[in-house]
Amino acid sequence: MDRSDLEKRLRELNFGYRARYIQEAIQYIKYTGGGMRFFDELKTLSTKDARIRLSKIMGVGRKVFEELSLKYFELYYFRIIFFFNIKFYLPSNSKKN
């Protein structure tokens, strides 16, 4: 899908003005950022360096970075709490004699 088709399709899916930013982010990551390797490298960076790297994507500034960081933080701790509860509070699947 070329650039104009992607933005058009995103607008049809009600992304509105965000369609252009999403399309630009995809293009940056795919062609400039190294594809999926971009995300692996991002995980290894300090917060400051990650912010600098992400700010190269059109539409990503301090506010967007902070929102992304918070969502990642929430997801990370949600996983820890979820798996802790499964391990310690759900009944075991082992057979009882």
N, C-alpha and C positions, 0 to 999 in steps of 0.2 A: 504494500500500500504506500503510495507516495505521500508527500507532506500535505498537499492540499486535500487529498481524500481523507487522510487521518483526521485533520482538524474538522472537516465537514462532518465526518461520522461522529466524532465526539460531541459536536454541537447538536446533532440529531438525538444523541443520548442524554441531552439536557445538561451538559457540562458548562454551557454558556461561555463566558469570557475565559474560563479556565482551560478551555480546549486548546487555545494557542500555547499556553504555558506547558501543558502536558505534552503536546506535540513537540515543542522545543526541548523539553527535558529528555524525551525519548531519543530525539536526534542527537543531543549532546552525549548522552550515555552510550548510545550505539556507536557513534562515529568518532567522538573525541575522548570520551571517558574510558574506553576500553571494554565496552559491553558489560557483561555480568561481572567481570573482574573488578569493575568500579566499586561494587558493593562490598566485595571481599576486602579491597584496599581501604575502603572507608572505615571498616570496623577496626582497623589497626591504627588509625590516626588519633591524635589527641583531639579534644573537643574543639580547640582553637583551629587546628589544621583541617578538621572535618568541616567546620563552618566556612573556612576559606575555600575549600574544594567545592562544597555545595553551592557557594555563592556565585560560582562561575556559570551556574545554570540560570537561564532567564527566569526571573520571578522568584528566585529563592534569595531572600534576605535574612536579616536577623530574626524577624518574627516567624517566618516559615521554618527556619532552622530550629528555633526553640520549640515550636509545635511538633516538629518531627522528632526531636530529642525526647520530648515529654511522652509522645505516643510510644516510642521505642522503650523507654523506661517503664511505662505502665504495662506494656506487653511482656517485658522481661519478668517483672515481678508477678504479674498475673500467672505466668507459666510456673514459676517457682511455687506459688501458693496452691495452684491447681494440682500439681503433681505431688506436693506434700500431702494434701488432703486425700488424694487417691491412695497414696501409699499407707497412710496411717489411720484414716478414718473409714474407708470403705471396707466392707467385709471381704475377707480373703476368699479367693476362688478355690482354695485347696479343699479336698474332700475331708470330711470329718468322719471319724470312726464311730 
